[in-house]
């Protein structure tokens, strides 16, 4: 197990769009690989091995503007439906890089 709490440089490995279901809105799912841990002193620590995580953005009227800002930082400006790999006008974020914060303290390595 490794403690993976903090900010990380990441590379997007895939996206999906899940229907609303029991949530408050549809959910954008972003899968990513951790590249470097970013320390408070500005240094970067390259990750040892392959570490993959998933981030979920449930869309609601209250947070749509914030989610749009997070996605714009990855280079996406469009409709959430375009993140569905089955969409005719799919926007592929694979390979995009950004910074994400991970909160879960311990992860098994995959």
C-alpha positions as CSV (number, residue, x, y, z in Angstrom):
1,X,0.0,0.0,0.0
2,X,1.1,3.6,-0.7
3,X,0.0,6.9,0.8
4,X,-1.2,8.9,-2.2
5,X,-2.6,12.1,-0.7
6,X,-1.8,15.4,-2.3
7,X,-1.3,17.0,-5.7
8,X,0.0,15.1,-8.6
9,X,0.9,15.7,-12.3
10,X,-1.4,13.3,-14.2
11,X,-1.9,12.1,-17.7
12,X,-5.5,11.3,-18.8
13,X,-5.9,7.7,-19.9
14,X,-9.7,7.7,-20.7
15,X,-13.1,9.3,-20.2
16,X,-16.7,8.2,-19.9
17,X,-20.1,9.7,-19.3
18,X,-22.4,7.8,-16.9
19,X,-26.2,8.5,-16.9
20,X,-27.8,10.1,-13.8
21,X,-29.0,7.0,-12.2
22,X,-29.3,7.6,-8.4
23,X,-26.9,10.6,-8.4
24,X,-28.0,14.2,-8.6
25,X,-26.9,14.4,-12.3
26,X,-24.9,12.7,-15.0
27,X,-21.3,11.9,-14.1
28,X,-18.1,12.5,-16.1
29,X,-15.6,9.8,-15.3
30,X,-11.9,10.6,-15.9
31,X,-9.2,7.9,-15.6
32,X,-5.7,9.0,-15.2
33,X,-2.1,7.9,-14.5
34,X,-0.1,9.5,-11.7
35,X,3.2,10.9,-13.1
36,X,4.7,13.0,-10.3
37,X,3.9,13.9,-6.7
38,X,4.0,17.7,-6.3
39,X,5.5,18.7,-3.0
40,X,4.7,22.0,-1.1
41,X,8.3,23.2,-1.6
42,X,7.8,23.1,-5.4
43,X,9.8,19.8,-6.0
44,X,8.4,16.9,-8.0
45,X,8.9,13.2,-7.1
46,X,8.5,10.8,-10.0
47,X,6.1,8.0,-9.3
48,X,7.6,4.6,-8.9
49,X,5.8,2.3,-11.3
50,X,2.3,2.7,-12.8
51,X,-0.4,4.2,-10.5
52,X,-3.8,4.8,-12.0
53,X,-6.8,6.5,-10.4
54,X,-10.3,7.6,-11.4
55,X,-12.0,11.0,-10.7
56,X,-15.8,11.5,-10.9
57,X,-17.5,14.8,-11.6
58,X,-21.2,14.6,-11.0
59,X,-22.9,17.5,-12.9
60,X,-25.4,19.6,-11.1
61,X,-26.7,23.1,-11.7
62,X,-24.7,24.3,-8.7
63,X,-21.3,22.9,-9.8
64,X,-21.5,22.9,-13.6
65,X,-19.4,26.1,-13.9
66,X,-16.6,24.6,-11.6
67,X,-16.6,21.3,-13.5
68,X,-16.3,23.2,-16.8
69,X,-13.3,25.1,-15.4
70,X,-11.6,21.9,-14.3
71,X,-12.2,20.4,-17.8
72,X,-11.0,23.6,-19.6
73,X,-7.7,23.3,-17.7
74,X,-7.3,19.9,-19.4
75,X,-8.1,21.5,-22.8
76,X,-11.8,20.6,-23.1
77,X,-14.4,23.2,-23.9
78,X,-17.6,21.6,-25.1
79,X,-20.7,19.7,-24.0
80,X,-20.3,16.9,-21.4
81,X,-21.9,14.4,-23.9
82,X,-18.7,14.8,-26.0
83,X,-16.7,13.0,-23.3
84,X,-18.7,9.8,-24.0
85,X,-16.4,7.6,-26.2
86,X,-19.5,6.4,-28.1
87,X,-20.6,9.9,-29.0
88,X,-20.4,10.9,-32.7
89,X,-18.6,14.1,-31.8
90,X,-16.4,12.5,-29.1
91,X,-13.6,14.8,-27.7
92,X,-10.7,12.6,-26.7
93,X,-8.8,13.8,-23.6
94,X,-6.4,10.8,-23.7
95,X,-2.9,12.1,-23.3
96,X,-3.9,15.4,-21.8
97,X,-1.9,16.4,-18.8
98,X,-3.0,18.3,-15.7
99,X,-2.8,18.5,-11.9
100,X,-5.2,16.6,-9.7
101,X,-5.6,16.3,-5.9
102,X,-5.9,12.8,-4.5
103,X,-7.5,12.4,-1.1
104,X,-7.7,8.7,-0.3
105,X,-4.7,7.9,1.9
106,X,-3.9,4.3,0.9
107,X,-4.2,2.5,-2.4
108,X,-3.3,-1.0,-3.5
109,X,-1.0,-0.8,-6.5
110,X,-2.5,-2.0,-9.8
